[in-house]
Amino acid sequence: MSERTAVVLLTRDLRVHDQPALASACAAFDRVVPLYVLDPALAGLSANRTRFLHQSLADLREALRERGGDLVVRRGDPVAETIKLARRVGAAGIGLSADVSRYAARRERRLRAECERHRMSLRLFPGVTVVEPGALRPAGGDHYRVFTPYHRAWLGTKVRDELAAPRQVRLPDGVDPGRLPEPPEGESPDAVPGGESVARRRLTRWLPTEAGYDDIHDDLAADETSRLSPYLRFGCLSPLAVVNRAGDRAGPFVRQLCWRDFYHQVTAGFPDIATVAYRRGATEEWRADEEALAAWAEGRTGMPIVDAGMRQLRAEGWMHNRARLITAGYLTKVLRLDWRPGLKVFSRWLLDGDVPDNSGNWQWVAGTGNDSRPYRGFNPVRQAERYDPTGGYVRRWVPELAAVEGKAIHQPWRLPPEQRRQLDYP
């Protein structure tokens, strides 16, 4: 009897532990080809994410080689390259983790059509979220529009079983694995390295601090959040595995993972979330001010807490979540500038920038999204005094103000004229 072969097209699921598509293929087929296709259409979006991706691919290749397999890397159109390789190895089927962005939906449609044409099966698997988008539906709707009822339903849902990493991965004979991509050109801080092995160590180190998460997660200067979001964005960590290890499914940390699931199911129901106001009847009366937008993006607005957040974004490819709310609120509610250019700035720099969470959070702050109180504002000075009371966060990222003592650092325009003149700060 001839051996059966499958191809697993990897996308945002770059891991071997609790990887349903890979685990199922290894259980059902004799030989499995784990494939990643570098799409030129995505290459120039973010040097930060490209660097993180390339590190994650190298780490995944090592993990697969330890199990007797390899990561096969190709460059080009993902659908064309996947079908080409599947035909080359005589694959009976292709496995793919289900995803929700417009890009992912188009890729799935095209791949399904090509599989039908070549008489191959295409099977979709969970794994990008804890609860699959579409698994929870309110009465009379295709997705939840408000978080609180979604959270209640989410807490009551029985999730799938977590899967062990396959013990062995066997490639067909004669498959060229291809070369890993080179590090990207351009600005990309290496403070947060990509890969499943780094992600699992980071999770293990952080979990003992989870009990204090509710007390500390908004403290800007303490910076004691998990910083797991880039690893979840690329699937270096299974969100289900994180929930299982966290233990308290109703706790404040796991609630953040529920928010992630919430925006994925919103995006599945509203694929235009990155470009079109989600809330029906949302008023969008934005000013046009390129100079103000540039000052905001570069961290030179003269509002210290905002500038600190934007400078952290550029320096680390990451920003504290409270600072994200403050900076986005400043752009949309204070400067009255459109949320879409702000979303693009975040998308360029963020390691964890993805369509559902990045877009959903921007629309929430701008008042065009899922917030039940769309006219709420974020007073940046009050936010700074509450979440950075001693000014430690601002001093870290706005060194021009390091000599200003206490909470006066949050309103330098109120300093005596002589002291203001000594500051090299807008």
FENMODA-V29242 format. One record per backbone hydrogen bond with DSSP energy under -1.0 kcal/mol. NH is the residue of the N-H (numbers start at 1). CO is the residue of the C=O. E is the energy in kcal/mol with one decimal. If there is no record, write none. Layout:
# FENMODA-V29242
nh:co:e
NH:CO:E
NH:CO:E
This chain:
# FENMODA-V29242
nh:co:e
6:31:-2.0
7:93:-2.1
8:33:-2.5
9:95:-2.4
10:35:-3.4
14:234:-2.0
15:13:-2.0
18:163:-1.7
23:19:-3.1
24:20:-2.6
25:21:-1.8
26:22:-2.5
27:23:-1.6
28:24:-1.9
29:25:-2.3
30:4:-1.2
31:4:-2.2
32:170:-2.8
33:6:-2.5
35:8:-3.0
36:72:-2.7
38:74:-3.1
42:39:-2.0
45:42:-1.2
50:46:-2.3
51:47:-2.4
52:48:-2.2
53:49:-2.9
54:50:-2.5
55:51:-2.1
56:52:-2.2
57:53:-2.4
58:54:-1.9
59:55:-2.1
60:56:-2.3
61:57:-2.5
62:58:-1.8
63:59:-2.0
64:60:-2.4
65:61:-2.5
66:62:-1.9
68:65:-1.8
69:64:-2.7
72:34:-2.9
73:177:-3.4
74:36:-2.3
76:38:-2.3
81:77:-2.8
82:78:-1.9
83:79:-2.5
84:80:-2.3
85:81:-2.2
86:82:-2.7
87:83:-2.5
88:84:-1.8
89:85:-2.0
91:86:-3.0
92:5:-2.7
94:121:-2.3
95:7:-2.8
96:123:-2.0
98:125:-3.0
105:101:-2.7
106:102:-2.3
107:103:-2.3
108:104:-2.4
109:105:-2.4
110:106:-2.4
111:107:-2.5
112:108:-2.7
113:109:-2.1
114:110:-2.1
115:111:-2.4
116:112:-2.3
117:113:-2.0
118:114:-2.0
120:115:-3.2
121:92:-1.9
123:94:-2.6
125:96:-2.1
135:132:-2.3
141:138:-1.8
150:146:-1.1
151:147:-3.1
152:148:-2.0
153:149:-2.2
154:150:-3.1
155:151:-2.5
156:152:-1.1
157:154:-1.3
169:67:-2.8
199:195:-2.0
200:196:-2.7
201:197:-1.7
202:198:-2.5
203:199:-2.5
204:200:-2.1
205:201:-2.3
206:202:-2.1
207:203:-2.3
209:206:-2.4
210:207:-2.0
212:209:-1.5
213:210:-2.3
216:212:-1.7
217:213:-2.5
219:216:-1.8
220:387:-1.9
223:219:-1.6
232:228:-1.8
233:229:-2.4
234:230:-1.7
236:231:-2.1
237:231:-1.5
242:238:-2.0
243:239:-2.2
244:240:-2.6
245:241:-2.2
246:242:-2.2
247:243:-1.6
248:246:-1.5
249:247:-1.2
251:248:-1.5
255:251:-1.7
258:254:-1.7
259:255:-2.0
260:256:-1.6
261:257:-2.1
262:258:-2.9
263:259:-2.4
264:260:-1.6
265:261:-2.3
266:262:-2.0
267:263:-2.4
268:264:-2.1
269:265:-1.3
270:266:-1.6
273:270:-1.3
275:272:-2.1
276:272:-2.6
279:368:-3.8
282:279:-1.8
287:336:-3.3
293:289:-2.1
294:290:-2.5
295:291:-2.3
296:292:-2.2
297:293:-2.6
298:294:-2.0
299:296:-1.0
300:295:-2.8
307:303:-2.4
308:304:-2.6
309:305:-1.6
310:306:-2.3
311:307:-2.1
312:308:-2.2
313:309:-2.1
314:310:-1.6
315:311:-2.3
316:312:-2.7
317:313:-1.9
324:320:-1.9
325:321:-1.9
326:322:-2.1
327:323:-2.9
328:324:-2.4
329:325:-2.3
330:326:-2.2
331:327:-1.9
332:328:-2.2
333:329:-2.7
335:330:-2.9
337:331:-2.9
343:339:-2.6
344:340:-1.9
345:341:-1.9
346:342:-2.4
347:343:-2.5
348:344:-1.8
349:345:-1.5
350:346:-3.0
351:317:-3.1
358:354:-1.2
359:355:-1.6
360:356:-2.4
361:357:-2.5
362:358:-1.9
363:359:-2.5
364:360:-2.0
365:361:-2.3
366:362:-2.5
367:363:-1.0
368:363:-1.6
369:363:-1.8
376:373:-1.8
383:379:-2.6
384:380:-2.3
385:381:-2.7
386:382:-1.8
387:383:-2.9
388:384:-2.3
391:388:-1.5
395:391:-2.5
396:392:-1.6
397:393:-1.5
398:394:-3.0
401:398:-2.3
402:399:-1.7
404:401:-2.0
409:406:-1.4
410:407:-1.8
411:408:-1.4
414:411:-2.2
415:412:-1.5
420:416:-2.3
421:417:-2.3
423:420:-1.6
425:423:-1.4
